[in-house]
Amino acid sequence: MVEKIHPIYSYAIKQPIKGRYRKLLVLLFTTLFLPSGLISTLAPAAQAQYIRLIPTTTGGQFNTSTTGASAVSIGAAAALGRESIAVGSNAETTNGAEFGIAIGRQASVRDNGATVSGAIAIGESANVSSPNATAVGRSSTAASSGTALGANTNAAGTSSTALGSGARSQGSNSVAVGNNAQAQSNGAIATGNNAQVGISTINGNTTTFNAPNAIATGTNAQAQSSGAIATGHNAQAGGIFNINGNTTTFNAPNSIATGTDAKAQSSGAIATGFSATASGSAAIATGSSATASGSTAIATGNQANASGGAAIATGSNPVLSL
C-alpha cells in the first residue's frame, strides 16, 4: 500500500501488468488523474495488475470492484471484464466486456450474455453493448463498430457514425453529422443541423421513408427517396411537401435538389437554384424560382416555367406550356 500519495486517495498494487493497456495506464496515472508532482511516485502503479483508487478518509465509499484479469477500476467502479478499465462513480465493464473502457459517472460497457470486445464508453451515462462500439458524450450509445460522439448521440446502425448533439445514425453504414441530424436509412448521409434522410418530422408528426444511399447536406435539408440528393438550406429531394397549405408526399428516387429551398419532387428530377422546383419526371429546373412541372421539361433562368411535357423554357421569366 502506498500511503499519502494524495490527500484522499491511496493505491492498492499487486502483480505486474502484461496487458495491452500498460501505456495507457502510465498516461492516465502520471498526467491525468493526479498532480504532475507525483509522477515519480506513481510510476510503479503502472506496473500493477489490478489498480484500485480508494478513499483514505471517511468522506465517502467507492465500493470499487476489480475482478477482471489485468483490469483497472478507479472510483466507485467495477472493472469485471478481462483487461478492462472502469473509471468513475458506478462506471462498469461487465464480465464479458473484455478490453472495454468505461469512463464517467454511470458509463458502462456491457456484454448482455455475449462477449463484447474492444468497446468504449466515455461520458456520463454513456453506454455500449456491442463489439468495437465507441460512444463518447453524455448519454451517448453505439451499435457494433459504430461511433457516437456528442451528448445524446446514437449510432444505432452497424458501422454507422453519429457526430453532434442529438445526432442519430440508424441505418447500417450511415452517417449523421450535426445537431439533431438523422440518417435513418442504410448507407444514408445527413450533414447539417436537423438534416434528415429516411425520416421527416413535420408539426410534431414523424414519418419514415425508405431512402438508402440518399444524401442531405445543409440545415434542414431532406433527402427522402432512394439515391436522392439534397444540398442547401431547406433543400428537399422527395418526401413530404407543403403545397398551398396541404401536405403531399412525393417519391423522387435519384432526384437532386441543390440550393436554398430547392425542391425535387419526381423520379430523376433536378432542381438547382434558390426556390427552384422540378416536379415532373426527369424534369430540370435551373435558376432562381425556376419551375419544371412537365415530364422531361426544362426550365432555365430566373422564374422560368416549363409546364408541358418535354417543354423547354429558357431565359428570365419565360413560360412554356404545351
Buried (B, 14 or more C-beta within 10 A) or exposed (E): EBEEBBEEBBBBBEEEBEBEBBEBBBEBBBEEBBEEEBEEBBEEBBBBBBBBBBBBEEEEEBEBBBEBBBBBBBBBBBBBBBBBBBBBBBBBBBBBBBBBBBBBBBBBBBBEEEEBBBBBBBBBBBBBBBBBBBBBBBBBBBBBBBBBBBBBBBBBBBBBBBBBBBBBBBBBBBBBBBBBBBBBBBBBBBBBBBBBBBBBEEEEEEBEBBBBBBBBBBBBBBBBBBBBBBBBBBBBBBBBBEEEEEEEEBBBBBBBBBBBBBBBBBBBBBBBBBBBBBBBBBBBBBBBBBBBBBBBBBBBBBBBBBBBBBBBBBEEEBEBEE
